[in-house]
Amino acid sequence: MVAAPHTPFRPDGSLALDVIPQQVKLLVRNGVRGAFICGTTGEGASLSTPERRAVAEAWRAATPASLALIVHVGHLSAAESRGLARHAAEIEADAIATVAPSFFRPSRAVDLAGWCADVAGAAPELPFYYYHMPAMTGVTISAAAFLAEAGPRIPNLAGIKFTHEDLMDYATAAQVADRRYEILFGRDEILLAGLALGATGAVGSTYNFAAPLYHRIMRAFAAGKLAAARKEQERSMEFVQIMNRYGGLPANKAMMKLAGVDCGPVRAPLPRLDRDAEKKLCADLRRVGFSAYASKP
């Protein structure tokens, strides 16, 4: 289980790096095995390059050996992305990842593989993951097609962070190169489906504050107790639906407070939840018993 942590901000929008050790402690205490920083949940696209370097350095300083550190280095500029990759290697991150460019978008797997090879080559000593998220990037090249093109071109290719609902593509990608690559499942609310298709690792935003619930899903599935696993997954679906009604990521970040870590507001253009909306969010979460299965402060 790999969490996608939030980047903590102060009320004025500046970085609150002093919160990161609290985030690390929460993840370690809840048995999370890795942190995927500066991605979607981490609002990486809303950070400047110096800010992203500062966030990565703060995570590296606070992270024990038991918690793998994966740095998302994706950027619309290949040069900036290469620089972030080199920086991740310099601070001894455990791996890097990049999302597809989303303004001038590659339309062919060969072009996407070439882009990723350029980024991965800047830190050849680190495992590299392609971050597949068509809903945000608009790049719909299948994960399986990407792996077929990228495998021969990227020596340090470790796999894919797969955040998509196309389960057939997920299963097909896992079969490429005799299952050589790790396909990390990226949809928390349907984790059980990923497990059924062979997922051995997952990356998610709600693992930050509800890791115990997902551990129960994984344990129940591994023990063959599918009814129990489905029941726990339904709880995840229930609070994710509530979270999405309040804007998704802004609500997701606000829910960190319930786990005892205040990561502050989101950055524009995401809308901040006002105090009244936060109260209503908490009331709706109480109604479904969220506190009974989420991380405790």
C-alpha positions as CSV (number, residue, x, y, z in Angstrom):
1,M,0.0,0.0,0.0
2,V,1.4,3.3,-1.1
3,A,-0.2,6.6,-0.1
4,A,-0.4,9.7,-2.3
5,P,0.2,12.4,0.3
6,H,-1.2,15.9,0.2
7,T,1.2,18.8,0.0
8,P,0.6,20.8,3.2
9,F,-0.1,24.6,2.8
10,R,-0.5,27.4,5.2
11,P,-3.7,29.5,4.9
12,D,-1.9,32.0,2.6
13,G,-1.0,29.2,0.2
14,S,2.7,28.9,1.1
15,L,4.3,25.5,1.9
16,A,4.0,24.2,5.4
17,L,6.9,21.8,5.3
18,D,6.8,21.3,9.1
19,V,3.7,19.2,8.7
20,I,5.4,16.6,6.6
21,P,6.9,14.7,9.6
22,Q,3.4,14.3,11.0
23,Q,2.2,12.9,7.7
24,V,5.1,10.4,7.7
25,K,4.4,9.3,11.3
26,L,0.7,8.7,10.4
27,L,1.6,6.5,7.4
28,V,4.2,4.5,9.2
29,R,1.9,3.9,12.2
30,N,-0.8,2.6,9.8
31,G,1.4,0.2,8.0
32,V,1.6,2.1,4.7
33,R,4.7,1.0,2.7
34,G,5.4,4.0,0.5
35,A,4.6,7.6,-0.3
36,F,4.0,8.9,-3.9
37,I,4.6,12.6,-3.5
38,C,3.9,15.6,-5.7
39,G,1.3,13.8,-7.8
40,T,-2.4,14.6,-8.2
41,T,-3.2,14.5,-4.5
42,G,0.0,16.4,-3.8
43,E,-1.1,19.1,-6.2
44,G,2.2,18.8,-8.0
45,A,1.0,20.6,-11.1
46,S,0.2,23.7,-8.9
47,L,3.7,23.8,-7.4
48,S,6.7,25.6,-8.8
49,T,9.8,23.6,-9.6
50,P,11.7,25.0,-6.5
51,E,8.7,24.1,-4.3
52,R,8.6,20.6,-5.7
53,R,12.3,20.2,-4.8
54,A,11.7,21.6,-1.3
55,V,8.8,19.2,-0.8
56,A,10.9,16.2,-2.0
57,E,13.8,17.2,0.3
58,A,11.4,17.5,3.3
59,W,10.0,14.1,2.7
60,R,13.4,12.6,2.2
61,A,14.6,14.1,5.5
62,A,11.5,12.8,7.4
63,T,11.1,9.4,5.8
64,P,12.5,6.2,7.5
65,A,13.9,3.3,5.5
66,S,10.7,1.4,6.0
67,L,8.7,3.9,3.9
68,A,9.6,4.0,0.2
69,L,9.7,7.4,-1.4
70,I,8.4,7.8,-5.0
71,V,8.8,11.3,-6.4
72,H,6.5,12.3,-9.2
73,V,8.6,14.4,-11.6
74,G,6.0,14.9,-14.4
75,H,5.9,18.4,-16.0
76,L,4.8,19.9,-19.3
77,S,8.4,20.8,-20.0
78,A,10.7,17.8,-20.6
79,A,13.7,19.9,-19.4
80,E,11.9,20.6,-16.1
81,S,10.9,17.0,-15.7
82,R,14.5,15.8,-16.3
83,G,15.7,18.3,-13.7
84,L,13.3,17.0,-11.2
85,A,14.3,13.4,-11.9
86,R,18.0,14.3,-11.4
87,H,17.1,16.0,-8.1
88,A,15.2,12.9,-7.0
89,A,18.3,10.8,-7.6
90,E,20.5,13.3,-5.8
91,I,18.3,13.1,-2.6
92,E,18.3,9.3,-2.9
93,A,14.6,8.8,-3.5
94,D,13.5,5.2,-4.1
95,A,11.8,5.7,-7.4
96,I,10.4,8.3,-9.8
97,A,7.3,8.6,-11.9
98,T,5.9,10.9,-14.6
99,V,2.4,11.5,-15.9
100,A,1.9,12.1,-19.6
101,P,2.1,15.7,-20.9
102,S,-1.4,17.0,-21.0
103,F,-1.4,20.1,-23.2
104,F,0.5,19.0,-26.3
105,R,-0.5,15.3,-25.9
106,P,1.1,12.3,-27.5
107,S,-1.3,10.4,-29.6
108,R,0.9,7.3,-30.3
109,A,2.4,4.9,-27.8
110,V,5.8,5.3,-29.5
111,D,5.8,9.1,-28.8
112,L,4.7,8.6,-25.2
113,A,7.4,6.0,-24.7
114,G,9.9,8.4,-26.1
115,W,8.9,11.2,-23.7
116,C,9.1,8.9,-20.8
117,A,12.5,7.5,-21.9
118,D,13.8,11.0,-22.0
119,V,12.7,11.6,-18.4
120,A,13.7,8.2,-17.1
121,G,17.1,8.6,-18.6
122,A,17.9,11.6,-16.4
123,A,17.9,9.3,-13.4
124,P,18.9,5.8,-14.8
125,E,19.7,4.5,-11.3
126,L,16.1,4.9,-10.1
127,P,13.2,2.6,-10.9
128,F,10.8,4.5,-13.2
129,Y,7.0,4.4,-13.3
130,Y,4.7,5.8,-15.9
131,Y,1.6,7.4,-14.3
132,H,-1.4,6.5,-16.4
133,M,-4.3,8.8,-15.6
134,P,-6.4,9.5,-18.7
135,A,-9.1,11.3,-16.8
136,M,-6.7,14.1,-15.9
137,T,-4.3,14.1,-18.9
138,G,-6.6,13.2,-21.8
139,V,-4.0,10.7,-23.0
140,T,-5.9,7.5,-23.7
141,I,-3.0,5.3,-25.0
142,S,-3.5,2.0,-23.4
143,A,-1.1,0.9,-20.6
144,A,-0.5,-2.3,-22.4
145,A,0.5,-0.5,-25.6
146,F,2.8,1.8,-23.7
147,L,4.6,-1.1,-22.0
148,A,5.1,-2.8,-25.4
149,E,6.8,0.3,-26.7
150,A,8.6,1.5,-23.6
151,G,10.0,-1.9,-22.4
152,P,12.8,-2.0,-24.9
153,R,13.6,1.7,-24.6
154,I,13.6,2.3,-20.8
155,P,16.1,0.1,-19.0
156,N,14.9,1.3,-15.6
157,L,11.2,0.9,-16.3
158,A,9.6,-0.7,-13.2
159,G,5.9,-0.4,-14.1
160,I,2.9,1.8,-14.1
161,K,0.8,3.7,-11.6
162,F,-2.6,2.8,-13.2
163,T,-5.3,5.2,-12.2
164,H,-8.1,4.3,-14.6
165,E,-11.3,2.3,-14.8
166,D,-10.4,0.2,-17.8
167,L,-9.9,-3.1,-16.0
168,M,-9.3,-5.1,-19.1
169,D,-6.4,-2.8,-20.0
170,Y,-5.1,-3.3,-16.4
171,A,-5.2,-7.0,-16.7
172,T,-3.6,-6.9,-20.2
173,A,-0.8,-4.6,-19.1
174,A,0.0,-6.9,-16.2
175,Q,0.5,-9.8,-18.7
176,V,3.0,-7.8,-20.8
177,A,6.6,-9.3,-20.7
178,D,5.5,-12.2,-18.6
179,R,4.4,-10.0,-15.8
180,R,7.8,-8.4,-15.5
181,Y,6.3,-5.0,-14.7
182,E,4.6,-3.8,-11.5
183,I,1.2,-2.4,-12.3
184,L,0.2,-0.4,-9.1
185,F,-3.6,-0.1,-8.9
186,G,-4.8,3.5,-8.4
187,R,-8.5,3.5,-7.8
188,D,-9.1,3.2,-4.0
189,E,-12.9,2.8,-4.3
190,I,-12.5,-0.3,-6.5
191,L,-9.3,-1.8,-5.0
192,L,-11.0,-5.2,-4.7
193,A,-11.4,-5.4,-8.4
194,G,-7.7,-4.7,-8.9
195,L,-6.8,-7.4,-6.4
196,A,-9.0,-9.9,-8.2
197,L,-7.0,-9.1,-11.4
198,G,-3.7,-9.8,-9.7
199,A,-2.7,-6.4,-8.2
200,T,0.1,-6.8,-5.6
201,G,0.5,-3.0,-5.0
202,A,-1.7,0.0,-4.9
203,V,-1.4,3.8,-4.8
204,G,-4.2,6.0,-3.4
205,S,-5.1,9.2,-1.8
206,T,-7.5,7.8,0.8
207,Y,-4.8,5.5,2.2
208,N,-3.6,8.7,3.9
209,F,-6.5,8.6,6.4
210,A,-8.2,5.3,5.9
211,A,-5.3,2.8,5.6
212,P,-6.8,0.4,8.3
213,L,-9.9,-0.1,6.1
214,Y,-7.8,-1.0,3.0
215,H,-5.6,-3.4,5.0
216,R,-8.8,-5.2,6.0
217,I,-9.8,-5.5,2.3
218,M,-6.4,-6.9,1.4
219,R,-6.4,-9.3,4.3
220,A,-9.9,-10.6,3.6
221,F,-9.2,-11.1,-0.1
222,A,-6.0,-12.9,0.7
223,A,-7.8,-15.2,3.1
224,G,-10.5,-15.9,0.5
225,K,-13.2,-14.1,2.5
226,L,-14.8,-12.3,-0.4
227,A,-18.0,-11.3,1.4
228,A,-16.0,-9.6,4.1
229,A,-13.8,-7.9,1.5
230,R,-16.8,-6.6,-0.4
231,K,-18.3,-5.2,2.8
232,E,-15.2,-3.3,3.5
233,Q,-15.0,-2.1,-0.1
234,E,-18.6,-0.8,0.1
235,R,-17.5,1.3,3.1
236,S,-14.8,2.8,0.9
237,M,-17.2,3.5,-1.9
238,E,-19.6,5.1,0.6
239,F,-17.2,7.7,1.9
240,V,-15.6,8.3,-1.5
241,Q,-19.0,9.2,-2.9
242,I,-19.5,11.7,0.0
243,M,-16.0,13.1,-0.6
244,N,-16.8,13.6,-4.3
245,R,-20.0,15.4,-3.5
246,Y,-17.8,18.0,-1.7
247,G,-15.4,18.5,-4.6
248,G,-13.1,15.5,-4.4
249,L,-9.6,16.7,-3.6
250,P,-10.6,19.7,-1.4
251,A,-12.7,17.4,0.7
252,N,-10.0,14.7,0.6
253,K,-7.6,17.2,2.1
254,A,-10.0,18.4,4.7
255,M,-10.5,14.8,5.8
256,M,-6.9,14.6,6.9
257,K,-7.9,16.7,9.9
258,L,-10.1,13.8,11.1
259,A,-6.9,11.7,11.3
260,G,-5.2,14.4,13.3
261,V,-3.0,16.0,10.6
262,D,-4.0,19.4,9.2
263,C,-2.5,19.8,5.8
264,G,-4.2,23.2,5.2
265,P,-6.2,24.3,2.2
266,V,-5.9,23.4,-1.5
267,R,-4.4,25.8,-4.0
268,A,-6.3,27.6,-6.8
269,P,-7.8,26.8,-9.1
270,L,-9.3,24.2,-6.8
271,P,-12.0,25.7,-4.6
272,R,-11.5,25.8,-0.8
273,L,-14.1,24.3,1.4
274,D,-15.5,27.0,3.7
275,R,-16.2,26.3,7.4
276,D,-19.9,25.5,6.8
277,A,-19.0,23.0,4.0
278,E,-16.5,21.3,6.2
279,K,-19.1,20.9,9.0
280,K,-21.6,19.4,6.6
281,L,-18.8,17.0,5.2
282,C,-18.0,15.9,8.7
283,A,-21.7,15.4,9.5
284,D,-22.2,13.2,6.4
285,L,-19.1,11.2,7.3
286,R,-20.4,10.6,10.9
287,R,-23.7,9.4,9.4
288,V,-21.9,6.6,7.6
289,G,-19.7,5.7,10.6
290,F,-16.5,6.9,9.0
291,S,-14.6,7.3,12.3
292,A,-15.1,3.7,13.1
293,Y,-12.8,2.5,10.3
294,A,-10.6,5.4,9.5
295,S,-7.1,6.2,10.9
296,K,-7.2,7.4,14.5
297,P,-5.5,10.7,15.5
